[in-house]
């Protein structure tokens, strides 16, 4: 049996040496060391031997297994090294070849315009603040002089989360939150998303963006409001920009107004975009109502202020001469790539 073991070792060495790949090498391992392998068969026949013979044959079989396993490991290392060398030769990277040009994105048009608006008002001494989009009814309505039975609540078409929690319909709640946290003089803008149950069309969306603005100090007048907003329009669109102020009503300002700019699509002649009026509303504004100042903890006998709410989408439409609001939300790369 010892001679048989020597023959098995010799055959194993030859099979291992001739193995061309890991699959053939594993086949040689199974042939000699597997459960039904040739060396295993020798060990299974040791029961017929005497104790002395079993000892000698067992030692020879263990030595043979060690030799075969060592040969298998060495051959596997050789095969792996050869495979690595082959891949290094075949997969050579030519670092002198030009790389593939990857398309690079850019900021969304609304973000571009918002940055411009911020820059203009920061230059006027305003701070940029923010507030929650899920807002308490108190801040969204009651503190802004809109009690629960006020008809303005119907016109807002509010998304209610509960009786006292809403998706904010305007960025005006930031006014009250800022008044509670700061003392005059106050000059802030508060950009952010707002939500209203509006039908989607060329100039309306249920989700859009407003930029709330507020100034509170001693001696602030309507002239300051008009001068600030007119300066903003001219900085944004150029000195040739034509604006107008129309009397309006907002519960939280008195007196109130809306500011329009001449329609860029028809130059005031009337078209689908401006609903044949020649003008497009860009923002609402007015002097802060004394009741709102009181609700914010500011004495209206000492301080006055103005507030305005700019529609960011409408500013962007004028800025890029876009005639349909929906283009800003559809994320069509063919459109966005032009801006």
URZI-V748171 format. One record per run of one state. SS is the DSSP state (a for helix, b for strand, c for the rest). FROM is the first residue (numbers start at 1). TO is the last residue. If there is no record, write none. Layout:
# URZI-V748171
[[SS & FROM & TO] [SS & FROM & TO]]
This chain:
# URZI-V748171
[[c & 1 & 1] [a & 2 & 18] [c & 19 & 21] [a & 22 & 33] [c & 34 & 37] [a & 38 & 48] [c & 49 & 50] [a & 51 & 90] [c & 91 & 108] [a & 109 & 123] [c & 124 & 126] [b & 127 & 128] [c & 129 & 133] [b & 134 & 136] [a & 137 & 140] [c & 141 & 141] [a & 142 & 144] [c & 145 & 151] [a & 152 & 156] [c & 157 & 159] [b & 160 & 162] [c & 163 & 164] [b & 165 & 167] [c & 168 & 172] [a & 173 & 181] [c & 182 & 185] [b & 186 & 195] [c & 196 & 206] [b & 207 & 217] [c & 218 & 221] [a & 222 & 237] [c & 238 & 242] [b & 243 & 250] [c & 251 & 252] [b & 253 & 262] [c & 263 & 278] [b & 279 & 288] [c & 289 & 289] [a & 290 & 295] [c & 296 & 303] [b & 304 & 311] [a & 312 & 320] [c & 321 & 324] [a & 325 & 328] [c & 329 & 332] [a & 333 & 336] [c & 337 & 339]]
